[in-house]
Amino acid sequence: MYTLKKSLGQHFLKDENICRKIVASLQQHPFTQLLEVGPGGGALTKYLLELKGVDFKAVELDEEKVQYLTHTYPALAGKIIHQSFLDIDKPFTGKFTVVGNFPYNISTQILFKLLDWKEDVECMVGMFQKEVAQRAAAKEGNKTYGVLSVLVQAFFTTEYLFDVHENSFNPPPKVKSGVIRMHPRSDVPPMRSEKDFFNLVKTAFNQRRKTLRNAVKALFDAAILADDLFNKRAEQLSVQQFAALTFKMK
């Protein structure tokens, strides 16, 4: 068997119904290359290995889990990348899909890594701490809408699929969980550059209680800041509005 390591944020999925729901959500969009992040004890892996015509790989940091998985599922031989997901290069050439019960202690970093890979990630179905899942899918005007929401949704269509109860895990986490699905947008809003867009969004939400005018005044000339749009707060602007504003930056 294997042990649980709190230092790696390990909470292993034991609810077979949830496993099947995640795999079913994944299969709604065809794919031929699949990466599982953090397979742990193999709750999802055993279903993923059954998928026909799929080149499957898994990335797992924990040596003990790598040994357990390769012993329990011989079909995984040569398919496990023994590293942190945050450190690996793209695991495939061309388009690939990502799935996982993601380690909660690095979940935001995982989403930013997927943004780095946005040209090749054709779909992602993942379980996160519920708060992070909600932030990734939140729309403007929602109190959970923030930097993560805007940056992810500029490039991916993001759906909140379902909640997952704490008792679905061993050990039960102290937080609720949620599953989201992301697909690349075919209509990425025009922006002057991704660098400008990221800078504007992070600056705007860094002082989210202030009006946009006060939060981002260093990025625009006074004449531009006179626009009524700058009377709003960051959480009131849509992804498209942020992207459009990049063309007016200094």
Backbone as CSV, one residue per row, in Angstrom:
resi,resn,N_x,N_y,N_z,CA_x,CA_y,CA_z,C_x,C_y,C_z
1,MET,0.843,-1.197,0.000,0.000,0.000,0.000,0.883,1.255,0.000
2,TYR,0.264,2.384,0.302,1.001,3.644,0.261,0.545,4.526,1.421
3,THR,1.323,5.543,1.713,0.971,6.478,2.776,0.570,7.817,2.162
4,LEU,-0.125,8.616,2.953,-0.550,9.939,2.515,0.441,10.972,3.012
5,LYS,0.804,11.895,2.156,1.776,12.918,2.535,1.111,14.293,2.536
6,LYS,0.913,14.830,3.750,0.284,16.146,3.860,1.117,17.231,3.190
7,SER,2.436,17.039,3.200,3.328,18.057,2.618,3.080,18.227,1.124
8,LEU,2.513,17.202,0.483,2.216,17.273,-0.955,0.733,17.542,-1.212
9,GLY,0.014,17.876,-0.150,-1.409,18.190,-0.307,-2.231,17.005,-0.771
10,GLN,-1.873,15.801,-0.325,-2.516,14.602,-0.839,-3.838,14.287,-0.123
11,HIS,-4.889,14.229,-0.913,-6.198,13.742,-0.479,-6.682,12.869,-1.617
12,PHE,-6.769,11.575,-1.371,-7.041,10.659,-2.469,-8.531,10.400,-2.648
13,LEU,-8.953,10.483,-3.890,-10.337,10.271,-4.265,-10.686,8.799,-4.080
14,LYS,-11.808,8.544,-3.412,-12.230,7.150,-3.211,-13.645,6.889,-3.736
15,ASP,-14.350,7.938,-4.134,-15.732,7.840,-4.584,-15.759,7.456,-6.071
16,GLU,-16.148,6.222,-6.349,-16.123,5.724,-7.731,-17.100,6.485,-8.626
17,ASN,-18.222,6.927,-8.064,-19.175,7.699,-8.867,-18.560,8.999,-9.362
18,ILE,-17.799,9.668,-8.494,-17.136,10.917,-8.882,-16.071,10.625,-9.943
19,CYS,-15.331,9.547,-9.761,-14.324,9.162,-10.763,-14.971,8.981,-12.125
20,ARG,-16.093,8.273,-12.144,-16.782,8.018,-13.421,-17.337,9.309,-14.014
21,LYS,-17.831,10.208,-13.159,-18.355,11.487,-13.661,-17.241,12.323,-14.309
22,ILE,-16.067,12.314,-13.689,-14.934,13.066,-14.248,-14.539,12.506,-15.607
23,VAL,-14.449,11.170,-15.695,-14.072,10.536,-16.961,-15.143,10.782,-18.022
24,ALA,-16.410,10.747,-17.628,-17.501,11.015,-18.579,-17.432,12.451,-19.090
25,SER,-17.106,13.391,-18.205,-16.973,14.798,-18.601,-15.826,14.963,-19.586
26,LEU,-14.793,14.185,-19.370,-13.611,14.226,-20.239,-13.953,13.704,-21.634
27,GLN,-14.756,12.657,-21.683,-15.034,11.974,-22.945,-16.039,12.700,-23.843
28,GLN,-16.597,13.789,-23.358,-17.540,14.544,-24.192,-16.833,15.251,-25.345
29,HIS,-15.503,15.312,-25.264,-14.720,15.922,-26.335,-13.595,14.954,-26.706
30,PRO,-13.505,14.548,-27.976,-12.524,13.526,-28.373,-11.075,13.994,-28.208
31,PHE,-10.206,13.052,-27.905,-8.782,13.353,-27.757,-7.983,12.086,-28.007
32,THR,-6.719,12.251,-28.348,-5.858,11.081,-28.582,-4.621,11.094,-27.690
33,GLN,-4.355,12.236,-27.015,-3.218,12.329,-26.095,-3.730,12.904,-24.767
34,LEU,-3.408,12.210,-23.666,-3.964,12.570,-22.368,-2.894,12.559,-21.287
35,LEU,-2.851,13.620,-20.507,-1.949,13.706,-19.360,-2.772,13.759,-18.084
36,GLU,-2.508,12.821,-17.161,-3.114,12.907,-15.835,-2.105,13.516,-14.872
37,VAL,-2.550,14.500,-14.122,-1.691,15.168,-13.147,-2.013,14.635,-11.759
38,GLY,-0.991,14.145,-11.059,-1.165,13.669,-9.693,-2.065,12.459,-9.570
39,PRO,-1.716,11.330,-10.196,-2.577,10.145,-10.134,-2.711,9.547,-8.733
40,GLY,-1.745,9.808,-7.859,-1.852,9.333,-6.472,-2.027,7.831,-6.396
41,GLY,-3.164,7.407,-5.828,-3.417,5.976,-5.679,-4.081,5.337,-6.878
42,GLY,-4.295,6.119,-7.948,-4.818,5.536,-9.189,-6.326,5.509,-9.311
43,ALA,-7.047,6.295,-8.492,-8.522,6.283,-8.528,-9.053,6.604,-9.921
44,LEU,-8.513,7.643,-10.545,-8.905,7.991,-11.919,-8.143,7.150,-12.945
45,THR,-6.892,6.888,-12.622,-5.975,6.229,-13.575,-6.536,4.919,-14.096
46,LYS,-7.141,4.125,-13.227,-7.639,2.808,-13.651,-8.714,2.937,-14.728
47,TYR,-9.479,4.024,-14.688,-10.488,4.269,-15.734,-9.835,4.832,-16.997
48,LEU,-8.852,5.692,-16.815,-8.203,6.335,-17.964,-7.424,5.327,-18.806
49,LEU,-6.849,4.329,-18.133,-6.091,3.306,-18.863,-6.986,2.456,-19.763
50,GLU,-8.290,2.453,-19.487,-9.236,1.662,-20.283,-9.642,2.366,-21.578
51,LEU,-9.332,3.661,-21.693,-9.742,4.418,-22.877,-8.970,3.931,-24.104
52,LYS,-9.691,3.641,-25.160,-9.083,3.077,-26.368,-8.511,4.177,-27.260
53,GLY,-7.390,3.875,-27.907,-6.810,4.787,-28.880,-6.246,6.060,-28.292
54,VAL,-5.865,6.009,-27.008,-5.353,7.204,-26.329,-3.910,6.969,-25.882
55,ASP,-3.032,7.896,-26.232,-1.653,7.885,-25.729,-1.695,8.548,-24.356
56,PHE,-1.489,7.748,-23.312,-1.682,8.218,-21.936,-0.352,8.373,-21.197
57,LYS,-0.226,9.474,-20.474,0.916,9.672,-19.575,0.397,10.251,-18.262
58,ALA,1.155,10.043,-17.191,0.800,10.603,-15.889,2.042,11.241,-15.281
59,VAL,1.850,12.349,-14.569,2.968,13.005,-13.905,2.741,12.929,-12.392
60,GLU,3.706,12.369,-11.689,3.592,12.142,-10.239,4.923,12.438,-9.567
61,LEU,4.897,13.294,-8.570,6.111,13.703,-7.861,6.558,12.681,-6.815
62,ASP,5.598,12.033,-6.174,5.883,11.182,-5.016,6.426,9.804,-5.435
63,GLU,7.668,9.535,-5.070,8.336,8.276,-5.431,7.535,7.058,-4.985
64,GLU,6.986,7.116,-3.770,6.214,5.990,-3.245,4.998,5.697,-4.122
65,LYS,4.334,6.764,-4.581,3.146,6.576,-5.436,3.548,6.048,-6.814
66,VAL,4.688,6.485,-7.322,5.175,5.986,-8.616,5.380,4.468,-8.531
67,GLN,6.015,4.028,-7.460,6.264,2.593,-7.289,4.952,1.821,-7.134
68,TYR,4.036,2.379,-6.339,2.736,1.727,-6.131,1.973,1.600,-7.455
69,LEU,1.945,2.685,-8.222,1.189,2.703,-9.475,1.757,1.716,-10.497
70,THR,3.082,1.708,-10.641,3.691,0.817,-11.633,3.526,-0.649,-11.239
71,HIS,3.495,-0.902,-9.932,3.279,-2.273,-9.457,1.814,-2.683,-9.654
72,THR,0.893,-1.780,-9.334,-0.541,-2.092,-9.380,-1.086,-2.098,-10.799
73,TYR,-0.561,-1.209,-11.629,-1.048,-1.077,-13.015,0.135,-1.238,-13.974
74,PRO,0.470,-2.480,-14.326,1.623,-2.736,-15.204,1.561,-1.972,-16.528
75,ALA,0.351,-1.626,-16.965,0.196,-0.882,-18.222,0.814,0.514,-18.147
76,LEU,1.138,0.965,-16.937,1.742,2.293,-16.767,3.252,2.300,-17.014
77,ALA,3.831,1.159,-17.259,5.277,1.088,-17.476,5.694,2.067,-18.584
78,GLY,6.626,2.961,-18.245,7.127,3.930,-19.210,6.222,5.123,-19.446
79,LYS,5.096,5.177,-18.727,4.129,6.254,-18.950,4.082,7.277,-17.816
80,ILE,4.874,7.058,-16.748,4.852,7.989,-15.611,6.048,8.929,-15.674
81,ILE,5.765,10.217,-15.583,6.804,11.237,-15.503,7.009,11.537,-14.018
82,HIS,8.157,11.180,-13.487,8.408,11.323,-12.053,8.998,12.706,-11.757
83,GLN,8.135,13.715,-11.764,8.527,15.098,-11.503,7.329,15.860,-10.958
84,SER,7.573,17.098,-10.560,6.462,17.997,-10.260,5.869,18.482,-11.573
85,PHE,4.558,18.545,-11.646,3.900,19.061,-12.847,4.405,20.460,-13.191
86,LEU,4.718,21.252,-12.185,5.146,22.630,-12.423,6.510,22.710,-13.102
87,ASP,7.273,21.609,-13.060,8.634,21.617,-13.616,8.761,20.940,-14.973
88,ILE,7.723,20.255,-15.411,7.884,19.454,-16.634,7.717,20.301,-17.893
89,ASP,8.308,19.804,-18.977,8.073,20.359,-20.304,6.788,19.739,-20.850
90,LYS,6.300,20.253,-21.958,5.108,19.675,-22.574,5.325,18.177,-22.789
91,PRO,4.366,17.364,-22.353,4.556,15.908,-22.411,4.308,15.289,-23.783
92,PHE,3.694,16.053,-24.683,3.367,15.533,-26.011,3.716,16.566,-27.073
93,THR,3.828,16.107,-28.302,3.909,16.994,-29.456,2.495,17.152,-29.996
94,GLY,2.075,18.378,-30.226,0.719,18.612,-30.722,-0.291,18.728,-29.597
95,LYS,-1.568,18.658,-29.949,-2.657,18.889,-28.999,-2.782,17.744,-27.995
96,PHE,-3.092,18.117,-26.753,-3.332,17.090,-25.731,-4.342,17.597,-24.704
97,THR,-4.930,16.646,-23.980,-5.931,16.927,-22.950,-5.312,16.659,-21.582
98,VAL,-5.768,17.400,-20.573,-5.232,17.274,-19.213,-6.379,16.955,-18.258
99,VAL,-6.121,16.032,-17.337,-7.115,15.677,-16.326,-6.411,15.477,-14.994
100,GLY,-7.124,15.710,-13.899,-6.493,15.440,-12.609,-7.316,15.849,-11.410
101,ASN,-7.059,15.169,-10.316,-7.471,15.618,-8.989,-6.255,16.390,-8.493
102,PHE,-6.244,17.678,-8.770,-5.022,18.462,-8.618,-4.659,18.728,-7.158
103,PRO,-3.356,18.676,-6.835,-2.925,19.020,-5.475,-3.366,20.448,-5.142
104,TYR,-4.106,20.600,-4.055,-4.709,21.900,-3.743,-3.678,22.968,-3.377
105,ASN,-2.519,22.520,-2.897,-1.520,23.511,-2.463,-0.824,24.212,-3.632
106,ILE,-1.006,23.704,-4.862,-0.402,24.373,-6.022,-1.435,24.586,-7.139
107,SER,-2.716,24.601,-6.775,-3.760,24.605,-7.807,-3.743,25.857,-8.675
108,THR,-3.516,27.022,-8.092,-3.471,28.255,-8.887,-2.282,28.221,-9.835
109,GLN,-1.136,27.730,-9.348,0.056,27.619,-10.204,-0.182,26.651,-11.356
110,ILE,-0.969,25.609,-11.098,-1.296,24.652,-12.157,-2.074,25.339,-13.275
111,LEU,-3.038,26.183,-12.897,-3.825,26.886,-13.910,-2.950,27.841,-14.726
112,PHE,-1.999,28.488,-14.080,-1.106,29.383,-14.820,-0.174,28.582,-15.747
113,LYS,0.204,27.374,-15.329,1.008,26.510,-16.201,0.197,26.130,-17.449
114,LEU,-1.077,25.836,-17.260,-1.936,25.509,-18.396,-2.083,26.712,-19.330
115,LEU,-2.077,27.913,-18.766,-2.099,29.115,-19.605,-0.836,29.195,-20.468
116,ASP,0.293,28.812,-19.890,1.546,28.798,-20.658,1.452,27.821,-21.840
117,TRP,0.670,26.756,-21.646,0.535,25.713,-22.662,-0.714,25.885,-23.515
118,LYS,-1.336,27.047,-23.464,-2.668,27.220,-24.054,-2.746,26.895,-25.545
119,GLU,-1.630,26.981,-26.262,-1.665,26.673,-27.699,-1.907,25.183,-27.953
120,ASP,-1.584,24.348,-26.968,-1.658,22.894,-27.180,-2.686,22.171,-26.314
121,VAL,-3.159,22.811,-25.228,-4.143,22.153,-24.361,-5.524,22.280,-25.009
122,GLU,-6.083,21.145,-25.441,-7.369,21.172,-26.148,-8.550,21.041,-25.186
123,CYS,-8.283,20.552,-23.985,-9.323,20.432,-22.961,-8.650,20.145,-21.625
124,MET,-9.264,20.618,-20.530,-8.802,20.281,-19.189,-10.027,20.019,-18.336
125,VAL,-10.054,18.877,-17.687,-11.076,18.582,-16.685,-10.333,18.331,-15.386
126,GLY,-10.615,19.152,-14.377,-9.840,19.019,-13.154,-10.625,19.339,-11.902
127,MET,-10.212,18.686,-10.813,-10.788,18.964,-9.508,-9.840,19.857,-8.721
128,PHE,-10.435,20.906,-8.165,-9.689,21.884,-7.381,-10.426,22.134,-6.075
129,GLN,-9.764,22.803,-5.158,-10.474,23.355,-4.016,-11.630,24.183,-4.573
130,LYS,-12.805,24.071,-3.987,-14.004,24.696,-4.561,-13.821,26.189,-4.805
131,GLU,-13.163,26.859,-3.882,-12.953,28.299,-4.016,-12.157,28.620,-5.283
132,VAL,-11.130,27.829,-5.565,-10.313,28.055,-6.767,-11.122,27.734,-8.020
133,ALA,-11.873,26.644,-7.991,-12.710,26.273,-9.133,-13.728,27.373,-9.429
134,GLN,-14.332,27.924,-8.377,-15.311,28.999,-8.556,-14.652,30.257,-9.115
135,ARG,-13.469,30.575,-8.634,-12.756,31.753,-9.133,-12.429,31.608,-10.612
136,ALA,-12.018,30.418,-11.017,-11.658,30.197,-12.420,-12.858,30.388,-13.341
137,ALA,-14.060,30.099,-12.833,-15.265,30.156,-13.671,-16.120,31.399,-13.428
138,ALA,-15.786,32.229,-12.440,-16.627,33.370,-12.046,-16.726,34.428,-13.144
139,LYS,-17.902,35.053,-13.225,-18.129,36.134,-14.180,-18.035,37.486,-13.474
140,GLU,-17.881,38.549,-14.279,-17.762,39.884,-13.692,-18.979,40.208,-12.825
141,GLY,-18.732,40.985,-11.770,-19.793,41.331,-10.833,-19.909,40.356,-9.677
142,ASN,-19.242,39.217,-9.781,-19.250,38.215,-8.721,-18.094,38.501,-7.768
143,LYS,-18.317,38.312,-6.485,-17.268,38.641,-5.505,-16.041,37.740,-5.632
144,THR,-16.209,36.567,-6.261,-15.050,35.673,-6.443,-14.284,35.962,-7.734
145,TYR,-14.797,36.870,-8.540,-14.168,37.238,-9.816,-12.896,38.026,-9.531
146,GLY,-11.784,37.593,-10.127,-10.516,38.258,-9.847,-9.491,37.986,-10.938
147,VAL,-8.222,38.126,-10.580,-7.128,37.955,-11.546,-7.227,36.597,-12.240
148,LEU,-7.380,35.541,-11.462,-7.431,34.193,-12.032,-8.588,34.069,-13.022
149,SER,-9.751,34.591,-12.656,-10.935,34.529,-13.522,-10.654,35.154,-14.876
150,VAL,-10.115,36.370,-14.864,-9.917,37.131,-16.100,-8.842,36.485,-16.976
151,LEU,-7.721,36.118,-16.373,-6.617,35.570,-17.164,-6.986,34.224,-17.775
152,VAL,-7.659,33.372,-17.007,-8.065,32.064,-17.535,-9.128,32.231,-18.616
153,GLN,-10.126,33.062,-18.341,-11.263,33.167,-19.260,-10.947,33.970,-20.523
154,ALA,-9.845,34.687,-20.549,-9.434,35.363,-21.776,-9.052,34.338,-22.845
155,PHE,-8.591,33.181,-22.396,-8.065,32.186,-23.338,-8.827,30.860,-23.330
156,PHE,-9.613,30.621,-22.279,-10.364,29.374,-22.168,-11.821,29.646,-21.795
157,THR,-12.718,28.885,-22.412,-14.106,28.841,-21.951,-14.127,27.917,-20.746
158,THR,-14.616,28.419,-19.620,-14.506,27.680,-18.359,-15.889,27.367,-17.792
159,GLU,-16.140,26.078,-17.530,-17.428,25.640,-16.984,-17.215,25.033,-15.595
160,TYR,-18.049,25.438,-14.652,-18.063,24.773,-13.344,-19.025,23.594,-13.479
161,LEU,-18.520,22.367,-13.324,-19.335,21.179,-13.596,-20.109,20.681,-12.385
162,PHE,-19.420,20.417,-11.272,-20.129,19.900,-10.095,-19.258,19.984,-8.844
163,ASP,-19.945,19.960,-7.692,-19.276,19.934,-6.393,-18.847,18.503,-6.063
164,VAL,-17.850,18.395,-5.185,-17.430,17.082,-4.681,-17.352,17.176,-3.155
165,HIS,-18.082,16.306,-2.488,-18.155,16.326,-1.022,-16.837,15.874,-0.394
166,GLU,-16.568,16.399,0.780,-15.324,16.048,1.483,-15.193,14.545,1.720
167,ASN,-16.324,13.878,1.941,-16.282,12.445,2.247,-15.942,11.573,1.041
168,SER,-15.781,12.209,-0.117,-15.367,11.465,-1.310,-13.868,11.184,-1.304
169,PHE,-13.162,11.701,-0.277,-11.708,11.594,-0.221,-11.242,10.874,1.026
170,ASN,-10.024,10.354,0.931,-9.314,9.819,2.092,-7.938,10.487,2.156
171,PRO,-7.653,11.228,3.237,-8.576,11.664,4.281,-9.457,12.793,3.759
172,PRO,-10.615,13.043,4.398,-11.470,14.140,3.949,-10.747,15.476,4.127
173,PRO,-10.673,16.299,3.084,-10.037,17.608,3.233,-10.925,18.531,4.077
174,LYS,-10.350,19.618,4.545,-11.120,20.575,5.346,-11.853,21.590,4.475
175,VAL,-11.687,21.453,3.178,-12.340,22.366,2.239,-13.175,21.571,1.245
176,LYS,-14.168,22.240,0.671,-14.977,21.598,-0.356,-14.229,21.622,-1.685
177,SER,-14.654,20.772,-2.603,-13.987,20.655,-3.896,-14.978,20.876,-5.028
178,GLY,-14.439,21.219,-6.188,-15.281,21.416,-7.361,-14.526,21.016,-8.611
179,VAL,-15.261,20.542,-9.616,-14.670,20.122,-10.886,-15.033,21.134,-11.970
180,ILE,-14.038,21.553,-12.726,-14.257,22.464,-13.839,-13.737,21.857,-15.134
181,ARG,-14.241,22.380,-16.243,-13.746,21.970,-17.564,-13.386,23.233,-18.344
182,MET,-12.244,23.203,-19.004,-11.770,24.346,-19.784,-11.486,23.927,-21.220
183,HIS,-11.915,24.774,-22.163,-11.598,24.586,-23.579,-11.016,25.877,-24.131
184,PRO,-10.081,25.798,-25.052,-9.529,27.017,-25.647,-10.625,27.817,-26.351
185,ARG,-10.593,29.124,-26.175,-11.542,29.986,-26.866,-11.173,30.128,-28.336
186,SER,-12.183,30.117,-29.181,-11.948,30.375,-30.606,-12.010,31.877,-30.882
187,ASP,-12.458,32.634,-29.862,-12.640,34.079,-30.020,-11.886,34.850,-28.934
188,VAL,-10.588,34.559,-28.789,-9.783,35.282,-27.792,-9.890,36.786,-28.079
189,PRO,-10.267,37.591,-27.078,-10.451,39.017,-27.339,-9.141,39.684,-27.760
190,PRO,-9.190,40.582,-28.753,-7.973,41.275,-29.183,-7.358,42.056,-28.032
191,MET,-6.039,42.004,-27.925,-5.313,42.752,-26.888,-3.989,43.198,-27.475
192,ARG,-3.457,44.300,-26.960,-2.216,44.811,-27.534,-1.082,43.806,-27.391
193,SER,-1.008,43.189,-26.238,-0.064,42.090,-26.006,-0.501,41.361,-24.750
194,GLU,-0.120,40.102,-24.640,-0.446,39.356,-23.422,0.242,39.979,-22.208
195,LYS,1.450,40.474,-22.401,2.178,41.106,-21.304,1.406,42.306,-20.768
196,ASP,0.913,43.161,-21.664,0.131,44.327,-21.231,-1.152,43.891,-20.533
197,PHE,-1.796,42.884,-21.095,-3.055,42.377,-20.531,-2.844,41.858,-19.105
198,PHE,-1.829,41.018,-18.923,-1.535,40.467,-17.598,-1.198,41.589,-16.615
199,ASN,-0.419,42.553,-17.061,-0.020,43.658,-16.197,-1.231,44.479,-15.772
200,LEU,-2.115,44.789,-16.720,-3.313,45.580,-16.424,-4.218,44.862,-15.435
201,VAL,-4.474,43.594,-15.680,-5.397,42.832,-14.834,-4.847,42.707,-13.405
202,LYS,-3.572,42.367,-13.302,-2.976,42.214,-11.960,-2.937,43.543,-11.215
203,THR,-2.642,44.629,-11.922,-2.601,45.953,-11.287,-4.002,46.368,-10.840
204,ALA,-5.003,46.116,-11.672,-6.383,46.506,-11.353,-6.903,45.799,-10.108
205,PHE,-6.621,44.509,-10.002,-7.151,43.740,-8.870,-6.264,43.831,-7.630
206,ASN,-5.074,44.366,-7.782,-4.194,44.522,-6.628,-4.800,45.472,-5.595
207,GLN,-5.620,46.404,-6.077,-6.334,47.330,-5.188,-7.808,47.315,-5.581
208,ARG,-8.409,46.161,-5.447,-9.745,45.932,-6.015,-10.833,46.770,-5.355
209,ARG,-10.592,47.293,-4.164,-11.605,48.126,-3.504,-11.627,49.553,-4.061
210,LYS,-10.569,49.912,-4.744,-10.500,51.248,-5.328,-11.176,51.271,-6.695
211,THR,-11.516,52.479,-7.163,-11.997,52.584,-8.534,-10.836,52.239,-9.459
212,LEU,-11.182,51.858,-10.658,-10.164,51.523,-11.644,-9.223,52.710,-11.861
213,ARG,-9.799,53.896,-11.839,-8.996,55.108,-12.074,-7.826,55.197,-11.076
214,ASN,-8.112,54.930,-9.831,-7.061,55.008,-8.808,-6.134,53.802,-8.829
215,ALA,-6.681,52.655,-9.193,-5.882,51.428,-9.153,-4.855,51.357,-10.285
216,VAL,-5.222,51.886,-11.464,-4.339,51.703,-12.637,-3.843,53.034,-13.216
217,LYS,-3.894,54.092,-12.421,-3.568,55.427,-12.953,-2.145,55.517,-13.513
218,ALA,-1.243,54.679,-13.026,0.141,54.727,-13.530,0.258,54.163,-14.949
219,LEU,-0.775,53.453,-15.409,-0.701,52.783,-16.710,-1.326,53.571,-17.854
220,PHE,-2.027,54.676,-17.521,-2.755,55.426,-18.544,-2.494,56.925,-18.427
221,ASP,-2.626,57.623,-19.539,-2.549,59.086,-19.530,-3.827,59.652,-18.928
222,ALA,-3.738,60.873,-18.417,-4.870,61.518,-17.735,-6.106,61.619,-18.629
223,ALA,-5.901,61.897,-19.908,-7.038,62.052,-20.826,-7.834,60.750,-20.947
224,ILE,-7.142,59.631,-20.946,-7.809,58.321,-21.029,-8.550,58.038,-19.725
225,LEU,-7.930,58.381,-18.606,-8.524,58.112,-17.288,-9.806,58.891,-17.040
226,ALA,-10.081,59.917,-17.856,-11.302,60.716,-17.692,-12.551,59.942,-18.123
227,ASP,-12.372,58.846,-18.865,-13.504,58.045,-19.326,-14.294,57.491,-18.135
228,ASP,-15.624,57.465,-18.263,-16.492,56.982,-17.179,-16.222,55.529,-16.792
229,LEU,-15.667,54.767,-17.725,-15.357,53.361,-17.427,-14.468,53.243,-16.192
230,PHE,-13.602,54.228,-15.989,-12.648,54.171,-14.877,-13.291,54.489,-13.522
231,ASN,-14.610,54.805,-13.540,-15.335,54.965,-12.275,-15.674,53.607,-11.662
232,LYS,-15.589,52.568,-12.483,-15.919,51.226,-12.009,-14.761,50.619,-11.232
233,ARG,-15.063,49.520,-10.514,-14.007,48.746,-9.863,-13.646,47.568,-10.778
234,ALA,-12.482,47.000,-10.536,-11.974,45.936,-11.407,-12.972,44.796,-11.584
235,GLU,-13.648,44.414,-10.505,-14.539,43.254,-10.573,-15.777,43.500,-11.446
236,GLN,-15.995,44.754,-11.854,-17.151,45.082,-12.694,-16.837,45.025,-14.191
237,LEU,-15.568,44.884,-14.541,-15.180,44.865,-15.957,-15.132,43.440,-16.502
238,SER,-15.614,43.284,-17.717,-15.568,41.980,-18.373,-14.162,41.709,-18.908
239,VAL,-13.920,40.479,-19.273,-12.649,40.094,-19.882,-12.406,40.927,-21.148
240,GLN,-13.461,41.101,-21.944,-13.345,41.866,-23.188,-12.974,43.319,-22.927
241,GLN,-13.533,43.895,-21.869,-13.222,45.292,-21.543,-11.768,45.453,-21.114
242,PHE,-11.269,44.507,-20.334,-9.850,44.560,-19.953,-8.963,44.466,-21.196
243,ALA,-9.299,43.545,-22.091,-8.491,43.372,-23.293,-8.502,44.648,-24.144
244,ALA,-9.682,45.248,-24.296,-9.795,46.471,-25.101,-8.982,47.618,-24.507
245,LEU,-8.931,47.683,-23.188,-8.203,48.765,-22.517,-6.699,48.707,-22.783
246,THR,-6.187,47.530,-23.103,-4.725,47.430,-23.316,-4.272,48.327,-24.466
247,PHE,-5.150,48.583,-25.420,-4.773,49.417,-26.571,-4.650,50.890,-26.194
248,LYS,-5.156,51.240,-24.995,-5.119,52.638,-24.553,-4.039,52.893,-23.501
249,MET,-3.287,51.839,-23.159,-2.251,51.979,-22.136,-1.080,52.815,-22.681
250,LYS,-0.319,53.375,-21.754,0.862,54.170,-22.139,1.831,53.321,-22.962
